[in-house]
């Protein structure tokens, strides 16, 4: 497996905690599947039991290696077992590489810590970590936040470069002392952007069971604390007081879905809400919305925001991290502070009532360029090549 006439080769192992449904997971799968097979032997390491496991196993020529003890929750004994399993797996991949460099590219907080520690212990030649949002945030109790920050600071010592999806990632990391700007590369979280020009409002409303004459406020998100789905319900309650007939669609699933459904019922809005779970017809569903509402408390950069804007849907969202780099307040969307449901509801009401007219597609062409999937993958390949060249590996150019 040594480099020859076709040029240098490397083994690229991407490590992620769990293949749940989400932007970081989808991007990781696309990157692993799209790295140039002439230059990279591709491996994906992850915990077992995610919704996207089958999709990973179906990617041609990619080795998927499950680490059974790699779980999202902090579990000291299982975390230790996961570290040793990752170290053994990476040592095996280094042996298989036959002298070619071993790249370890980690994603998400748990896999980011354990994966980088294991990469260092296994003698990886290059360690890259993608930040899709940090595991620490201002809403955490101080001891928990301090623990996560300390772990990130330690792991940063073993990291050659960070891939960030937003400038706010860099500022947050610098303030916390977990990274330096000169070691960061901004690469947006890519997706098949052109699909979101092709959505059908009629098909989307048929999927949701909503009539054409009804106003719809929708979201797409994992039902977990980060996304604050109960804030969505409270915003809906306030909006319904001014616009009684409006419908609400919460597309997705997760641990807080039962609580969210109960909250909608308690607010007297059970017949106004639609909970379709995860759907594949995202361009159609986004096109069915009159307003896209995201209530996240913290973020990396939610790619559903540019997807909605490409689809021509105005956005009302919390100004969480990278979101404020995409939404132009008062132009194609409105922003409020995380947790400020009063401001979120006023924004939704102003748009639905016609008091405020926004140009949701104002920067569509820029977003199509900035969030293209293939551009994301090629940018990561260039980063690998530059870093390997800087470390003196023959054949790799800056």
C-alpha positions in Angstrom: 0.0 0.0 0.0 2.9 2.4 -0.5 2.6 5.4 -2.8 3.7 4.7 -6.3 3.2 6.1 -9.8 -0.3 7.2 -8.9 1.0 9.4 -6.2 1.1 9.3 -2.4 -1.5 7.5 -0.3 -2.8 7.9 3.2 -5.2 6.1 5.5 -7.9 8.5 6.7 -9.9 7.3 9.8 -12.9 9.4 10.7 -14.1 8.9 14.3 -17.6 10.0 15.5 -19.5 9.0 18.6 -22.7 7.8 17.2 -24.4 7.9 13.8 -27.5 9.6 14.9 -29.6 11.7 12.5 -27.8 15.1 12.4 -25.7 17.5 10.4 -22.3 16.4 11.8 -23.1 12.7 11.2 -24.4 13.3 7.6 -21.3 15.4 6.8 -19.0 12.7 8.2 -20.6 10.0 6.1 -20.4 12.1 3.0 -16.8 13.1 3.6 -15.7 9.5 4.2 -17.6 8.3 1.1 -16.3 11.1 -1.1 -12.6 11.3 -0.3 -10.5 10.5 -3.4 -10.0 6.7 -3.3 -6.9 7.1 -5.4 -5.3 9.0 -2.5 -7.0 7.8 0.7 -7.9 4.5 2.2 -11.1 5.3 4.1 -12.2 4.1 7.5 -15.1 5.1 9.7 -15.1 4.3 13.4 -18.2 4.9 15.5 -20.4 3.6 18.3 -23.0 1.0 17.4 -26.8 1.6 17.2 -27.2 4.9 15.4 -30.0 5.5 12.9 -27.4 5.9 10.1 -25.4 2.7 10.7 -27.0 1.0 7.6 -26.1 4.0 5.4 -22.5 3.8 6.6 -22.3 0.1 5.9 -23.6 0.7 2.3 -20.8 3.2 1.4 -18.5 1.4 -1.2 -14.9 0.6 -0.3 -15.2 2.2 3.2 -14.3 0.1 6.2 -16.8 0.6 9.1 -15.4 -0.3 12.5 -17.9 -0.2 15.4 -16.7 0.5 18.9 -19.4 -0.9 21.2 -18.4 1.1 24.2 -18.3 4.5 22.4 -21.5 6.1 23.7 -22.7 9.7 24.0 -23.2 9.8 27.8 -20.2 10.2 30.1 -19.6 6.6 31.5 -16.1 6.4 33.0 -15.8 2.6 32.7 -17.2 2.4 29.2 -15.2 5.5 28.2 -12.0 3.7 29.3 -12.9 0.6 27.3 -13.7 2.8 24.3 -10.3 4.4 24.5 -8.5 1.1 24.5 -10.6 -0.2 21.7 -9.9 2.9 19.6 -6.2 2.7 20.3 -6.1 -1.0 19.3 -8.1 -0.2 16.1 -5.8 2.7 15.2 -2.7 0.7 15.8 -4.1 -2.0 13.4 -4.9 0.7 10.8 -1.4 2.1 11.1 0.0 -1.4 10.6 -2.2 -1.9 7.5 -1.1 1.5 6.1 2.3 -0.1 5.4 4.4 3.1 5.9 1.8 5.5 4.5 0.7 8.2 6.9 -2.3 7.6 9.2 -4.7 10.5 9.5 -7.2 10.5 12.3 -10.1 13.0 11.9 -12.5 13.2 14.9 -16.0 14.6 15.2 -18.3 15.4 18.1 -17.3 15.9 21.8 -16.9 12.4 23.1 -15.2 10.9 20.0 -13.2 14.1 19.8 -11.6 13.6 23.3 -11.3 9.8 23.2 -10.3 9.6 19.5 -7.6 12.2 19.8 -6.2 10.5 22.9 -6.2 7.2 21.2 -4.6 8.7 18.0 -1.8 10.0 20.1 -1.3 6.7 21.8 -1.4 4.8 18.5 1.2 7.0 16.9 -1.1 8.6 14.3 0.8 10.9 11.9 -1.8 13.6 11.6 -4.7 14.4 14.0 -7.6 16.7 12.9 -10.7 17.6 14.8 -13.9 19.0 13.4 -15.9 21.3 15.7 -19.6 21.1 15.0 -20.3 22.9 18.2 -18.6 22.4 21.6 -19.6 20.0 24.4 -19.5 23.0 26.8 -21.8 26.0 26.9 -22.9 28.8 29.2 -26.1 27.0 30.3 -24.2 24.1 32.0 -23.5 23.9 35.7 -20.0 25.2 36.4 -18.5 21.8 37.4 -19.7 20.2 34.2 -18.5 23.0 32.0 -15.1 23.1 33.7 -14.7 19.4 33.2 -15.5 19.6 29.5 -13.2 22.7 29.0 -10.3 20.9 30.7 -10.8 17.8 28.6 -10.8 20.0 25.4 -7.7 21.8 26.5 -5.9 18.6 27.0 -7.0 17.1 23.7 -6.0 20.3 21.8 -2.4 19.4 22.6 -2.7 16.3 20.4 -4.4 18.2 17.6 -2.6 19.4 14.5 -5.5 21.3 13.1 -9.2 22.2 13.8 -11.9 22.3 11.2 -14.5 24.9 12.2 -17.9 25.4 10.6 -18.3 29.0 11.8 -16.2 32.0 12.9 -18.1 31.9 16.2 -16.5 28.4 16.9 -13.1 30.0 16.7 -14.0 32.9 19.1 -15.6 30.5 21.6 -12.6 28.2 21.5 -10.2 31.0 21.9 -12.1 32.5 24.9 -12.1 29.0 26.5 -8.4 28.5 25.8 -9.0 25.2 23.8 -7.6 26.3 20.4 -5.7 29.0 18.6 -6.9 30.7 15.5 -3.8 29.9 13.5 -4.6 26.2 13.8 -8.1 26.5 12.5 -9.5 26.1 9.0 -13.0 27.4 8.2 -14.9 24.8 6.1 -18.6 25.2 6.1 -20.9 22.2 6.8 -21.8 21.2 3.3 -24.9 19.5 1.8 -26.5 18.8 -1.6 -27.5 22.5 -1.8 -29.1 22.3 -5.3 -31.8 19.9 -4.0 -33.3 22.8 -1.9 -34.2 24.7 -5.1 -36.5 21.8 -6.2 -38.9 21.5 -3.2 -42.6 21.5 -3.9 -44.9 23.3 -1.4 -47.8 21.1 -2.5 -45.9 17.9 -1.9 -44.6 19.1 1.4 -48.0 20.0 2.7 -49.4 16.7 1.5 -46.7 14.9 3.6 -47.5 17.0 6.6 -51.3 16.7 6.1 -51.7 20.5 6.1 -54.1 22.3 3.7 -52.7 25.0 1.4 -54.7 27.9 3.0 -53.2 27.3 6.4 -50.2 29.2 7.8 -47.4 26.9 8.9 -44.4 27.5 11.2 -42.0 24.6 11.1 -38.7 23.3 12.3 -36.3 20.4 11.7 -34.2 19.3 14.6 -33.2 16.6 17.0 -35.5 16.7 20.1 -32.7 17.3 22.7 -31.8 20.0 25.2 -29.5 21.8 22.8 -32.4 22.5 20.4 -34.8 23.6 23.1 -38.0 22.1 21.7 -40.1 23.3 24.6 -39.2 26.8 23.7 -40.7 26.1 20.2 -43.9 25.0 21.9 -44.0 28.1 24.1 -43.3 30.3 21.1 -46.2 28.5 19.3 -48.5 29.2 22.3 -47.7 32.9 22.1 -48.1 33.0 18.3 -51.5 31.2 18.5 -52.9 34.0 20.8 -52.5 36.4 17.9 -53.0 34.1 14.9 -55.4 31.3 16.1 -55.4 29.2 13.0 -51.6 28.8 12.5 -50.2 25.2 12.3 -46.9 24.0 13.7 -44.7 21.2 12.3 -41.8 19.8 14.3 -39.9 17.4 12.0 -37.4 15.1 13.8 -37.1 12.8 16.8 -35.2 12.4 20.0 -35.2 12.0 23.7 -37.4 15.1 24.4 -40.1 14.3 21.9 -42.6 12.8 24.4 -42.1 15.9 26.7 -42.6 18.2 23.7 -45.8 16.4 22.6 -47.2 16.6 26.2 -46.3 20.3 26.3 -48.2 21.0 23.1 -51.2 19.2 24.5 -51.0 21.1 27.8 -51.0 24.3 25.9 -54.2 23.3 24.2 -52.5 23.0 20.8 -52.4 19.3 20.2 -54.6 19.6 17.1 -52.4 22.4 15.8 -49.1 20.4 15.9 -47.7 17.8 13.5 -44.9 15.5 14.6 -44.0 13.5 11.5 -40.6 12.2 12.8 -37.6 12.1 10.5 -38.5 12.5 6.8 -36.3 12.2 3.7 -38.3 14.8 1.6 -36.6 17.8 3.2 -36.7 20.2 0.2 -40.5 19.6 0.0 -41.1 19.9 3.7 -39.1 23.2 4.0 -41.0 24.6 1.0 -44.3 23.9 2.9 -43.4 26.2 5.7 -44.3 29.9 5.8 -41.7 30.5 8.6 -38.8 28.4 9.7 -38.3 28.6 13.4 -35.2 27.4 15.3 -35.0 27.8 19.1 -31.5 26.3 19.8 -29.7 27.3 23.0 -26.3 26.7 21.4 -25.1 25.5 18.0 -22.1 25.0 15.7 -23.8 26.1 12.5 -27.1 24.4 11.8 -27.2 23.6 8.1 -31.0 23.6 8.1 -30.8 27.4 8.3 -29.1 27.9 4.9 -31.3 25.0 3.5 -34.4 27.0 4.5 -33.1 30.2 3.0 -32.2 28.5 -0.3 -35.7 27.1 -0.3 -36.9 30.7 0.0 -38.4 30.4 3.5 -37.8 33.3 6.0 -36.1 32.3 9.2 -36.8 33.2 12.8 -34.0 31.8 15.0 -31.9 32.3 18.1 -28.6 34.1 17.6 -26.7 31.0 18.7 -23.1 30.8 17.5 -22.9 30.3 13.7 -26.5 31.0 13.0 -25.9 34.8 13.2 -23.2 34.4 10.4 -25.9 33.1 8.0 -29.1 35.0 8.9 -29.1 38.8 8.0 -31.4 40.2 10.7 -34.2 42.1 9.0 -33.3 41.0 5.5 -33.9 37.3 5.2 -34.7 36.5 8.8 -35.0 37.6 12.4 -32.7 36.8 15.4 -33.4 36.8 19.1 -31.3 35.8 22.1 -31.5 32.1 23.1 -34.5 31.6 25.4 -36.2 34.8 24.4 -39.5 33.3 23.3 -41.3 36.6 23.5 -39.0 38.1 20.8 -39.2 34.9 18.7 -43.0 34.9 18.8 -43.2 38.6 17.8 -40.9 37.9 14.9 -43.1 35.0 13.7 -46.3 37.1 14.1 -44.8 40.0 12.2 -44.0 37.8 9.3 -47.2 35.8 9.2 -49.4 38.9 9.5 -47.6 40.6 6.7 -46.3 43.5 8.9 -42.8 42.5 7.9 -41.8 41.3 4.5 -38.4 39.6 4.2 -36.4 38.5 1.2 -35.6 34.9 2.1 -33.7 34.2 -1.1 -31.6 37.3 -1.1 -28.3 35.5 -0.9 -29.3 32.2 -2.4 -26.4 32.1 -4.9 -23.8 32.8 -2.2 -25.2 30.0 0.0 -25.2 27.5 -2.9 -21.5 28.2 -3.4 -20.6 28.3 0.3 -22.4 25.1 1.4 -21.7 22.8 -1.5 -20.8 19.3 -0.5 -18.0 18.6 -2.9 -16.3 21.9 -2.0 -16.4 20.8 1.6 -14.7 17.5 0.8 -12.1 19.0 -1.5 -11.2 21.6 1.2 -10.6 18.8 3.7 -8.4 17.0 1.2 -6.3 20.1 0.7 -6.0 20.6 4.4 -4.7 17.0 4.8 -2.2 17.5 2.0 -0.9 20.7 3.4 -0.4 19.3 6.8 1.3 16.1 5.6 3.6 18.2 3.4 4.4 20.3 6.4 5.4 17.2 8.3 7.7 16.2 5.5 5.8 13.3 3.9 7.0 12.8 0.3 4.7 13.6 -2.5 2.2 15.7 -0.6 2.1 19.4 -1.7 1.0 22.4 0.2 
